[in-house]
Amino acid sequence: MRVIAIDGPAASGKSSTGALVAQRLGWAHLDSGALYRALTLAALDGLGDGGQGPGDGWSSQRILALAEELPVRLVLVGQTFQPEVAGVDVEEEIRSERVTARVSEVAALPAVREWVNAQQRRAVADHPEGVVVDGRDIGTVVFPDAPLKVFLTASPDERARRRLSQRGDRLDDDRVARESRALADRDRVDASRPVAPLRAADDAVVLDSTRMSLDEQVARVVALARERLPG
């Protein structure tokens, strides 16, 4: 299995690192979070706001029926697996605040996770040259036999700065503090959920990138990949 699993909390740089690692290795890249976001976008547009949670109209059965009907799927564009909803590229729409506010609810549904995991495994099986997959349970649940697992993390404040910079927001102390608290809350939700909680796999390489540049993160993972997956 030529898979590199990169897990970690929100805004730890998993997707940016994974994309660049895949590029340098000549592999494909799959961001599992994008698929959860695409499902959330489909639910928001197709099922309404769902009340206060998935129990109010957002059952896994309704979400997955909508996903098959539209459909929601992964499409290989170049060397990147991208989500499509009803045949439309939704990369920009899935990064919106309204999707971000609800994606944890969708990702917590066991049947939804099983569906997403099946899509990821199918994508990897169809791309034997190698795939870098990032998410929160890739090394623990989706690809537990991956030859290289990396758990990428950083301090909440550093992740807050990165998230604000990504959005083009100012980096004043108040904004950083608010975003840091929001990320810490997200960490607690992800780590405490009963299904596939966020944690490092026992055999994962834990990489704290708080004081590392993106290039340094990428170089470290590429070196590990070339050591463990030669050729």
VOGU-3710 file (C-alpha; in Angstrom, 3 decimals, decimal comma):
1> mrviaidgpa> 0,000/0,000/0,000  1,541/3,280/-1,125  -0,245/5,620/1,268  1,037/8,388/3,498  -1,484/9,158/6,245  -1,313/12,657/7,709  -3,580/13,312/10,690  -3,894/16,212/13,072  -6,182/18,841/14,554  -7,857/21,667/12,673
11> asgksstgal> -5,542/24,275/11,119  -2,420/22,219/11,785  -1,418/22,480/8,135  -2,347/18,932/7,111  -3,778/19,802/3,712  -1,070/22,286/2,729  1,638/19,860/3,815  -0,058/16,880/2,201  -0,501/18,650/-1,128  3,150/19,706/-1,304
21> vaqrlgwahl> 4,429/16,299/-0,173  2,354/14,659/-2,916  3,673/17,147/-5,468  7,307/16,487/-4,575  6,828/12,725/-4,643  4,755/12,739/-7,829  1,820/11,208/-5,957  -1,852/12,151/-5,742  -3,323/14,101/-2,818  -6,636/13,482/-1,048
31> dsgalyralt> -8,011/15,825/1,609  -10,634/13,806/3,492  -11,960/16,943/5,169  -12,987/18,307/1,778  -15,329/15,359/1,275  -16,967/15,880/4,673  -17,334/19,545/3,786  -18,904/18,668/0,439  -21,461/16,479/2,215  -22,179/19,334/4,630
41> laaldglgdg> -22,651/21,765/1,754  -25,018/19,332/0,046  -27,025/18,967/3,275  -27,242/22,732/3,793  -28,420/23,325/0,233  -30,569/20,226/-0,154  -32,006/19,611/3,320  -32,172/23,106/4,802  -30,316/24,199/7,918  -31,359/21,069/9,822
51> gqgpgdgwss> -32,396/22,907/12,989  -29,846/22,778/15,775  -28,164/19,526/14,855  -28,188/16,438/12,645  -31,004/14,950/14,688  -33,323/17,729/13,446  -33,666/16,598/9,852  -30,026/15,764/9,227  -30,025/12,017/9,693  -27,205/10,043/8,131
61> qrilalaeel> -29,752/8,279/5,926  -30,991/11,554/4,426  -27,487/12,938/3,951  -26,222/9,793/2,239  -29,328/9,450/0,082  -28,717/13,010/-1,090  -25,029/12,233/-1,665  -25,933/9,355/-3,970  -28,665/11,294/-5,740  -26,703/14,458/-6,580
71> pvrlvlvgqt> -24,050/12,820/-6,484  -21,276/13,880/-4,107  -18,053/12,272/-5,292  -14,277/12,508/-5,503  -12,818/13,335/-8,917  -9,124/13,144/-9,787  -8,110/16,453/-11,359  -4,452/16,335/-12,275  -2,960/14,769/-9,166  -5,565/16,039/-6,711
81> fqpevagvdv> -8,767/14,325/-5,635  -11,386/17,078/-5,519  -14,999/16,901/-4,314  -17,830/17,566/-6,713  -21,499/18,104/-5,898  -23,902/17,454/-8,787  -20,971/17,599/-11,202  -19,823/21,022/-9,955  -16,425/21,852/-8,436  -17,239/23,125/-4,926
91> eeeirservt> -13,728/23,762/-3,617  -14,452/27,411/-2,857  -17,944/26,923/-1,423  -16,905/24,215/1,036  -14,505/26,626/2,787  -17,310/29,030/3,719  -18,151/29,833/7,336  -21,585/28,219/7,083  -20,003/24,907/6,115  -17,249/25,212/8,730
101> arvsevaalp> -19,885/25,770/11,435  -21,679/22,475/10,675  -19,083/20,051/9,316  -18,241/18,558/12,739  -21,880/17,504/13,141  -21,876/15,667/9,832  -18,469/14,089/10,450  -19,667/12,720/13,808  -22,312/10,483/12,181  -21,005/6,870/12,048
111> avrewvnaqq> -22,729/5,972/8,768  -21,359/9,120/7,127  -17,849/8,242/8,254  -18,218/4,737/6,825  -19,348/6,205/3,494  -16,454/8,678/3,353  -13,951/5,968/4,316  -15,222/3,767/1,483  -14,761/6,610/-1,017  -11,203/7,176/0,177
121> rravadhpeg> -10,256/3,514/0,019  -11,684/3,247/-3,481  -9,710/6,301/-4,609  -6,452/4,892/-3,252  -7,102/1,472/-4,802  -7,565/3,152/-8,184  -4,295/5,085/-7,887  -1,520/2,568/-7,102  1,282/5,067/-7,821  0,724/6,492/-4,334
131> vvvdgrdigt> -1,625/8,843/-2,477  -1,053/11,260/0,381  -4,255/11,334/2,459  -4,876/13,814/5,248  -7,596/13,987/7,868  -8,235/13,100/11,493  -8,522/9,298/11,457  -6,555/8,280/8,381  -3,807/6,416/10,212  -6,045/5,046/12,960
141> vvfpdaplkv> -9,149/3,948/11,023  -9,081/4,476/7,266  -5,591/3,161/6,475  -4,260/1,549/9,669  -1,681/-0,375/7,609  -0,221/2,704/5,908  3,574/2,409/5,876  3,994/6,040/6,946  1,721/7,826/9,406  2,337/11,389/10,501
151> fltaspdera> 0,468/13,243/13,241  0,922/16,933/12,517  0,172/19,377/15,294  0,946/22,889/16,534  -0,065/25,077/19,445  -3,616/26,501/19,373  -2,266/30,057/19,094  -0,056/29,184/16,128  -2,894/27,352/14,426  -5,126/30,366/15,068
161> rrrlsqrgdr> -2,614/32,669/13,371  -2,426/30,352/10,382  -6,207/30,110/10,085  -6,624/33,898/10,302  -3,872/34,470/7,738  -5,509/31,951/5,420  -8,760/33,923/5,654  -7,004/37,260/5,173  -7,985/38,507/8,650  -5,914/40,792/10,854
171> ldddrvares> -3,613/39,115/13,380  -4,403/41,248/16,419  -4,293/39,687/19,889  -8,075/39,568/20,370  -8,717/37,826/17,062  -5,949/35,305/17,707  -7,317/34,578/21,190  -10,873/34,060/19,912  -9,747/31,808/17,090  -7,465/29,877/19,437
181> raladrdrvd> -10,395/29,197/21,795  -12,556/28,083/18,875  -9,862/25,668/17,692  -9,364/24,308/21,214  -13,121/23,677/21,417  -12,991/21,880/18,055  -10,088/19,775/19,329  -12,108/18,692/22,373  -15,085/17,739/20,202  -12,930/15,776/17,754
191> asrpvaplra> -10,944/14,020/20,487  -13,983/13,039/22,562  -16,374/11,795/19,874  -17,267/8,115/20,277  -16,529/7,231/16,646  -12,975/7,614/15,271  -11,767/10,218/17,793  -8,828/12,426/16,895  -5,623/10,837/18,178  -2,190/9,897/16,951
201> addavvldst> -1,789/6,300/15,792  0,530/4,299/18,019  3,113/4,065/15,234  2,709/7,613/13,915  5,557/10,113/13,717  4,394/13,100/15,772  5,520/16,341/14,159  5,024/19,563/16,135  5,190/22,327/13,559  4,700/25,282/15,930
211> rmsldeqvar> 8,173/26,594/15,147  8,547/25,064/11,700  7,970/26,658/8,330  5,784/24,932/5,773  8,882/24,026/3,742  10,456/22,425/6,798  7,325/20,374/7,489  7,184/19,182/3,901  10,897/18,343/3,772  10,603/16,266/6,933
221> vvalarerlp> 7,670/14,205/5,636  9,268/13,749/2,201  12,453/12,470/3,865  10,439/9,976/5,896  8,574/8,857/2,786  11,748/8,256/0,798  13,162/6,292/3,706  10,106/4,063/4,195  8,732/3,901/0,646  11,756/3,879/-1,675
231> g> 11,147/4,173/-5,400
//
